[in-house]
């Protein structure tokens, strides 16, 4: 039987080898080693059914917002209470070495939403945060928060007391009411909707999963969006946009490689994945 010191020496060698192996493997497969939990502000969104698309009394609707149809979301899911901030995205960059986005031509504090994200950037962050991009149906359901007949999350009258958005003519920032910011505002600067979500209207556009496609006429259950296409979809409008696009049913088709100073992200995650992780 080997002496105790020799056993300890072998044990230390095995531990050191395991650490080197893990580090090396993490360098080969960064997602495995670099994926770290973030203290993100998740909100649990209940399962439910809602009417998606153009509200009946809304005269500004486009064909892409029709037909209005029933959507059933059979499972609860989590959604970030706020848009991804500059501070959160910088943590992602430091941990993974992912290329940073361009800096906008205006100053941003760490609690402002990160901008200049294309679809892949947004999806990569959400994957690192152990989540995913929300489906388009999840996004609109969460934004409406039980108020299917509203043009905006707070009602049918546009107000700068509830959102950060642009001037009446495209395309400049504007201020007024509670909106003090000509460009992006710190996340959570305006009242939350009835699900506890902030800035679902205005501040920055938010990428969603799936491709731009046409709406069905009948009831659908847990739609994931079009499986292929040329354009992705953004929702929610931004600090740069004129008021007409702030309506909750508006869908903005956009190149997945596009990056602008008014585009960011918000992540979702499956509740089952959270339960397994815990």
For each residue, the residues with C-beta under 8 A, 3 or more apart:
1:
2: 6 7
3: 6 7
4: 7 8
5: 8 9
6: 2 3 9 10
7: 2 3 4 10 11
8: 4 5 11 12
9: 5 6 12 13
10: 6 7 13 14
11: 7 8 14 15
12: 8 9 15 16
13: 9 10 16 17
14: 10 11 17 18
15: 11 12 18 19
16: 12 13 19 20
17: 13 14 20 21
18: 14 15 21 22
19: 15 16 22 23
20: 16 17 23 24
21: 17 18 24 25
22: 18 19 25 26 33
23: 19 20 26 27 33
24: 20 21 27 28
25: 21 22 28 29 32 33
26: 22 23 29 30 32 33 34
27: 23 24 30 33
28: 24 25
29: 25 26 32 33
30: 26 27 33 34 96 97
31: 34 35 96 127 128
32: 25 26 29 35
33: 22 23 25 26 27 29 30
34: 26 30 31 95 96 97 128
35: 31 32 127 128 130
36: 95 128
37: 129 130
38: 88 91 129
39:
40: 80 88 129 131 267
41: 80 81 82
42: 78 79 80 81 269
43: 78 79 80 81 195 196 197
44: 76 77 78 271
45: 76 77 78 79 138 141 142 195
46: 76
47: 73 74 75 76
48: 72 73 141 146
49: 70 71 72 73
50: 70 71 73 140 141 144 146 148
51: 68 69 70 71 148
52: 68 69 70 71 137 140 141 215 249
53: 61 65 66 67 68 69 215 249
54: 58 61 65 66 67 68 249
55: 58 61 68 148 149 150 151 247 249
56: 68 149
57: 149 156
58: 54 55 61 151 247 249
59:
60: 244 247
61: 53 54 55 58 65 66 247 249
62: 65 66 250
63: 66
64: 212 214 215 251 253
65: 53 54 61 62 215 249 250 251
66: 53 54 61 62 63 215
67: 53 54 215 216 217
68: 51 52 53 54 55 56
69: 51 52 53 215 216 217 218 219 220
70: 49 50 51 52 218 219 220
71: 49 50 51 52 137 141 219 220 221 223
72: 48 49 219 220 221 222
73: 47 48 49 50 77 137 138 141 221 222
74: 47 221 222
75: 47 222 270 271 272
76: 44 45 46 47 271
77: 44 45 73 134 138 268 269 270 271
78: 42 43 44 45 131 268 269 270 271 274
79: 42 43 45 134 138 142 195 197 266 267 268
80: 40 41 42 43 83 84 131 266 267 268
81: 41 42 43 188 192 196 197 198
82: 41 85 113 187 188 197 198 199 266
83: 80 113 114 187 198 199 203 204 206 264 265 266
84: 80 88 89 113 114 117 122 125 264 265 266 267
85: 82 88 89 110 111 112 113 114 187
86: 89 90 108 109 110 111 112 113 114
87: 90 91 110 111
88: 38 40 84 85 91 92 114 125 129
89: 84 85 86 92 93 101 114 117 125
90: 86 87 93 94 100 110
91: 38 87 88 94 95
92: 88 89 95 96 98 124 125 128 129
93: 89 90 96 97 98 99 100
94: 90 91
95: 34 36 91 92 128
96: 30 31 34 92 93 128
97: 30 34 93
98: 92 93 121 124 125
99: 93
100: 90 93
101: 89 114 115 116 117 121 259
102: 116 259
103: 116
104: 108 115 116 183 184 261
105: 261
106: 182 183 184 261
107:
108: 86 104 112 115 183 184
109: 86 112 186
110: 85 86 87 90
111: 85 86 87 186 187
112: 85 86 108 109 184 185 186 187
113: 82 83 84 85 86 184 187 199 203 204 264
114: 83 84 85 86 88 89 101 117 264 265
115: 101 104 108 184 204 260 261 262 263 264
116: 101 102 103 104 259 260 261 263
117: 84 89 101 114 121 122 125 207 259 263 264 265
118: 121 122 256 257 258 259 263
119: 122 123 207 232 256 257
120: 123 124 256 257
121: 98 101 117 118 124 125 259 265
122: 84 117 118 119 125 126 133 207 264 265
123: 119 120 126 127 132 133 207 209
124: 92 98 120 121 127 128
125: 84 88 89 92 98 117 121 122 128 129 265 267
126: 122 123 129 131 132 133 265 267 268
127: 31 35 123 124 130 131 132
128: 31 34 35 36 92 95 96 124 125
129: 37 38 40 88 92 125 126 267 269
130: 35 37 127 269 273 277
131: 40 78 80 126 127 267 268 269
132: 123 126 127 209 267 268 269 270
133: 122 123 126 207 208 209 265 267 268
134: 77 79 138 139 142 208 209 266 267 268
135: 138 139 208 209 210 222 223 224 225 268
136: 139 140 208 209 210 223 225 233 235 251
137: 52 71 73 140 141 220 222 223 225
138: 45 73 77 79 134 135 141 142 208 268
139: 134 135 136 142 143 206 208 235 236 266
140: 50 52 136 137 143 144 235 248 249
141: 45 48 50 52 71 73 137 138 144
142: 45 79 134 138 139 145 195 197 200
143: 139 140 153 193 197 200 201 235 236 248
144: 50 140 141 147 148 150 153 248
145: 142 153 193 194 195 197
146: 48 50 194 195
147: 144 150 153 194
148: 50 51 55 144
149: 55 56 57
150: 55 144 147 153 154 155 156 248
151: 55 58 155 156 247 248
152: 155 156 157 158 162 163 201 246 247 248
153: 143 144 145 147 150 162 193 200 201 248
154: 150 159 162 191 193
155: 150 151 152
156: 57 150 151 152
157: 152
158: 152 243 246
159: 154 162 163 177
160: 163 164 165 174 175 176 177 178 179
161: 177 178 179 190
162: 152 153 154 159 178 190 191 201
163: 152 159 160 179 190 199 201 202 203 246
164: 160 179 181 184 185 189 190 199 202 203 239
165: 160 174 179 201 202 237 238 239 241 242 243 246
166: 170 171 172 173 174 238 239 240 241 242 243
167: 170 171 172 173 174 242
168: 174 242 243
169: 172 242
170: 166 167 241 242
171: 166 167 240 241 242
172: 166 167 169 240
173: 166 167 181 182 183 239 240
174: 160 165 166 167 168 179 182
175: 160 179 180 181 182
176: 160 179
177: 159 160 161
178: 160 161 162 189 190
179: 160 161 163 164 165 174 175 176 185 190
180: 175 185
181: 164 173 175 184 185 186 189 239
182: 106 173 174 175 239
183: 104 106 108 173 239 261
184: 104 106 108 112 113 115 164 181 203 204 239 262
185: 112 164 179 180 181 189 190 199 203 239
186: 109 111 112 181 189
187: 82 83 85 111 112 113 198 199 203
188: 81 82 192 198 199
189: 164 178 181 185 186 198 199
190: 161 162 163 164 178 179 185 198 199 202
191: 154 162
192: 81 188 195 196 197 198
193: 143 145 153 154 196 197 198 200
194: 145 146 147
195: 43 45 79 142 145 146 192
196: 43 81 192 193
197: 43 79 81 82 142 143 145 192 193 200
198: 81 82 83 187 188 189 190 192 193
199: 82 83 113 163 164 185 187 188 189 190 202 203 204 236
200: 142 143 153 193 197 236 248
201: 143 152 153 162 163 165 236 237 246 248
202: 163 164 165 190 199 236 237 238 239 241 246
203: 83 113 163 164 184 185 187 199 236 238 239 264
204: 83 113 115 184 199 236 238 239 262 263 264
205: 234 235 236 237 238 252 254 262 263 264
206: 83 139 234 235 236 264 265 266
207: 117 119 122 123 133 232 233 234 263 265
208: 133 134 135 136 138 139 225 232 233 234 235
209: 123 132 133 134 135 136 224 225
210: 135 136 213 224 225 226 227 232 233
211: 225 226 227 228 229 230 231 232 233
212: 64 226 229 230 231 232 233 251 253
213: 210 225 226 229
214: 64
215: 52 53 64 65 66 67 69
216: 67 69 220 223
217: 67 69
218: 69 70
219: 69 70 71 72
220: 69 70 71 72 137 216 223
221: 71 72 73 74
222: 72 73 74 75 135 137
223: 71 135 136 137 216 220
224: 135 209 210 227
225: 135 136 137 208 209 210 211 213 233
226: 210 211 212 213 229
227: 210 211 224
228: 211
229: 211 212 213 226 232
230: 211 212
231: 211 212 253 254 255 256
232: 119 207 208 210 211 212 229 253 254 255 256
233: 136 207 208 210 211 212 225 251 252 253 254
234: 205 206 207 208 252 254 263
235: 136 139 140 143 205 206 208 250 251 252
236: 139 143 199 200 201 202 203 204 205 206
237: 165 201 202 205 241 245 246 250 252
238: 165 166 202 203 204 205 241 262 263
239: 164 165 166 173 181 182 183 184 185 202 203 204 262
240: 166 171 172 173 261 262
241: 165 166 170 171 202 237 238 245 246 262
242: 165 166 167 168 169 170 171 245
243: 158 165 166 168 246
244: 60 247
245: 237 241 242 250 252
246: 152 158 163 165 201 202 237 241 243 250
247: 55 58 60 61 151 152 244 250
248: 140 143 144 150 151 152 153 200 201
249: 52 53 54 55 58 61 65 140
250: 62 65 235 237 245 246 247
251: 64 65 136 212 233 235
252: 205 233 234 235 237 245
253: 64 212 231 232 233
254: 205 231 232 233 234 258 263
255: 231 232 258
256: 118 119 120 231 232
257: 118 119 120
258: 118 254 255 263
259: 101 102 116 117 118 121 263
260: 115 116 263
261: 104 105 106 115 116 183 240
262: 115 184 204 205 238 239 240 241
263: 115 116 117 118 204 205 207 234 238 254 258 259 260
264: 83 84 113 114 115 117 122 203 204 205 206
265: 83 84 114 117 121 122 125 126 133 206 207
266: 79 80 82 83 84 134 139 206
267: 40 79 80 84 125 126 129 131 132 133 134
268: 77 78 79 80 126 131 132 133 134 135 138
269: 42 77 78 129 130 131 132 273 274
270: 75 77 78 132 273 274
271: 44 75 76 77 78 274 275
272: 75 275 276
273: 130 269 270 276 277
274: 78 269 270 271 277 278
275: 271 272 278
276: 272 273
277: 130 273 274
278: 274 275
